[in-house]
Amino acid sequence: MKIVVIGGTGLIGSKLVNKLREHGHEAVAASPNSGVNTVTGEGLAEVLKGASVVVDVSNSPDWEDAAVLKFFETSTRNLLTYEAAAGVGHHVALSVVGTDQMSESGYFRAKIAQEKLIRESSIPYSIVRATQFFEFLKGLADISMVGDKVHWAHVLFQPMAADDVANAVGRVAVGQPVSGMVEIGGPEQFRLDELVRRRLAALKDPREVIPDPNARYSGAKIGEKTLVPGNNARLGETRFETWQTQSAGKRAA
Ligand SMILES: NC(=O)c1ccc[n+]([C@@H]2O[C@H](COP(=O)([O-])OP(=O)(O)OC[C@H]3O[C@@H](n4cnc5c(N)ncnc54)[C@H](OP(=O)(O)O)[C@@H]3O)[C@@H](O)[C@H]2O)c1
């Protein structure tokens, strides 16, 4: 089966392309680096020829409110239009658990817009909402600095390994469209502030993490359960400490 992975050079995309190829699929990594740009439409008609499935794991290079909204709206519209013309039978997109509860954030307004365009299109689809990736934990410290300290709320948190994200997205991509949403998460629950503290300690990063109930996620207020998936979520296998001590965690460092 020909499966085009938009953002196939990114963190999740590159893992997904490898896994699909290991399972005998013709997986094509599509991104500006390979001459495919979903914002301008460049290369889209060519790459989608003969494709059965498109998986969108791209991300905006610019997270400023207007820029990220323009990225996800334009690229999703273009993709769906070119997919309809090419006869693609399944559009899969990667989104984030709790997206609909974080509309105060420009980034999440853009993800909400992306999901809406997909739901309203004529292409059969599956939206996979994942929790945060272990690989993003240091990034979470970087985006929540107040002075020289990291501020995060003491809320529930259930992140997962990027490898498990790619496995789950791959399974959805080769299955029937669900015409709805699938949630995926990690096998363990933590507290957000505590896990960021543990990751920084493992990286020998001296920044202090302060529990702060008012800390916002990309500009959005978060509650006790905003970042954790529902009871029907499909859970990855990789535990946090296993990941940290394995090569993936060391590489991410
Ligand atoms: N971070 C988290 O914890 C988290 C949690 C849940 C869901 N997600 C979602 O996961 C998705 C993927 O994240 P990631 O971290 O794997 O992304 P990433 O590593 O930043 O990769 C982004 C990809 O998008 C491609 N791209 C950028 N502009 C493009 C364009 N105009 N046309 C086509 N491709 C373009 C890039 O291509 P080049 O390499 O050519 O620039 C790259 O392959 C995102 O949608 C995000 O919302 C993230």
The ligand as an SDF file (V2000), in Angstrom:
LIG
                    3D

 48 52  0  0  0  0  0  0  0  0999 V2000
    5.3940   17.5160   20.9100 N   0  0  0  0  0  0  0  0  0  0  0  0
    4.4640   16.7730   21.4910 C   0  0  0  0  0  0  0  0  0  0  0  0
    4.6140   16.3550   22.6510 O   0  0  0  0  0  0  0  0  0  0  0  0
    3.2150   16.4090   20.7060 C   0  0  0  0  0  0  0  0  0  0  0  0
    2.2020   15.6940   21.3520 C   0  0  0  0  0  0  0  0  0  0  0  0
    1.0970   15.2680   20.6100 C   0  0  0  0  0  0  0  0  0  0  0  0
    1.0030   15.5690   19.2470 C   0  0  0  0  0  0  0  0  0  0  0  0
    1.9910   16.3170   18.6490 N   0  0  0  0  0  0  0  0  0  0  0  0
    1.8390   16.5920   17.1940 C   0  0  0  0  0  0  0  0  0  0  0  0
    2.7670   15.7780   16.4920 O   0  0  0  0  0  0  0  0  0  0  0  0
    2.9770   16.3270   15.1850 C   0  0  0  0  0  0  0  0  0  0  0  0
    4.4090   16.0690   14.7430 C   0  0  0  0  0  0  0  0  0  0  0  0
    5.3320   16.5630   15.6810 O   0  0  0  0  0  0  0  0  0  0  0  0
    6.8990   16.3070   15.5380 P   0  0  0  0  0  0  0  0  0  0  0  0
    7.5090   16.7480   16.8320 O   0  0  0  0  0  0  0  0  0  0  0  0
    7.1750   14.9150   15.0060 O   0  0  0  0  0  0  0  0  0  0  0  0
    7.2780   17.3600   14.3980 O   0  0  0  0  0  0  0  0  0  0  0  0
    8.7290   17.8270   13.9170 P   0  0  0  0  0  0  0  0  0  0  0  0
    9.7910   16.8570   14.3540 O   0  0  0  0  0  0  0  0  0  0  0  0
    8.8830   19.2610   14.2640 O   0  0  0  0  0  0  0  0  0  0  0  0
    8.6170   17.6860   12.3300 O   0  0  0  0  0  0  0  0  0  0  0  0
    7.8310   18.5590   11.5920 C   0  0  0  0  0  0  0  0  0  0  0  0
    7.7420   18.0360   10.1610 C   0  0  0  0  0  0  0  0  0  0  0  0
    6.8830   18.9070    9.4350 O   0  0  0  0  0  0  0  0  0  0  0  0
    7.4780   19.1530    8.1840 C   0  0  0  0  0  0  0  0  0  0  0  0
    6.9960   20.3890    7.5880 N   0  0  0  0  0  0  0  0  0  0  0  0
    7.1940   21.6720    8.0150 C   0  0  0  0  0  0  0  0  0  0  0  0
    6.6470   22.5460    7.1390 N   0  0  0  0  0  0  0  0  0  0  0  0
    6.0790   21.7920    6.1530 C   0  0  0  0  0  0  0  0  0  0  0  0
    5.3940   22.0990    4.9500 C   0  0  0  0  0  0  0  0  0  0  0  0
    5.1570   23.3730    4.5750 N   0  0  0  0  0  0  0  0  0  0  0  0
    4.9840   21.0740    4.1500 N   0  0  0  0  0  0  0  0  0  0  0  0
    5.2160   19.7790    4.4970 C   0  0  0  0  0  0  0  0  0  0  0  0
    5.8670   19.4260    5.6120 N   0  0  0  0  0  0  0  0  0  0  0  0
    6.2940   20.4180    6.4300 C   0  0  0  0  0  0  0  0  0  0  0  0
    8.9790   19.2130    8.4860 C   0  0  0  0  0  0  0  0  0  0  0  0
    9.6960   19.0450    7.2700 O   0  0  0  0  0  0  0  0  0  0  0  0
   11.2560   19.5390    7.0550 P   0  0  0  0  0  0  0  0  0  0  0  0
   12.0790   18.5670    7.8570 O   0  0  0  0  0  0  0  0  0  0  0  0
   11.4700   19.4050    5.5810 O   0  0  0  0  0  0  0  0  0  0  0  0
   11.3090   20.9460    7.5570 O   0  0  0  0  0  0  0  0  0  0  0  0
    9.1000   18.0120    9.4250 C   0  0  0  0  0  0  0  0  0  0  0  0
    9.1820   16.8050    8.6720 O   0  0  0  0  0  0  0  0  0  0  0  0
    2.5400   17.8020   15.2790 C   0  0  0  0  0  0  0  0  0  0  0  0
    1.4050   18.0000   14.4850 O   0  0  0  0  0  0  0  0  0  0  0  0
    2.1650   18.0060   16.7580 C   0  0  0  0  0  0  0  0  0  0  0  0
    1.0400   18.8320   16.9170 O   0  0  0  0  0  0  0  0  0  0  0  0
    3.0740   16.7130   19.3370 C   0  0  0  0  0  0  0  0  0  0  0  0
  1  2  1  0
  2  3  2  0
  2  4  1  0
  4  5  1  0
  4 48  2  0
  5  6  2  0
  6  7  1  0
  7  8  2  0
  8  9  1  0
  8 48  1  0
  9 10  1  0
  9 46  1  0
 10 11  1  0
 11 12  1  0
 11 44  1  0
 12 13  1  0
 13 14  1  0
 14 15  2  0
 14 16  1  0
 14 17  1  0
 17 18  1  0
 18 19  2  0
 18 20  1  0
 18 21  1  0
 21 22  1  0
 22 23  1  0
 23 24  1  0
 23 42  1  0
 24 25  1  0
 25 26  1  0
 25 36  1  0
 26 27  1  0
 26 35  1  0
 27 28  2  0
 28 29  1  0
 29 30  1  0
 29 35  2  0
 30 31  1  0
 30 32  2  0
 32 33  1  0
 33 34  2  0
 34 35  1  0
 36 37  1  0
 36 42  1  0
 37 38  1  0
 38 39  2  0
 38 40  1  0
 38 41  1  0
 42 43  1  0
 44 45  1  0
 44 46  1  0
 46 47  1  0
M  CHG  2   8   1  16  -1
M  END
$$$$
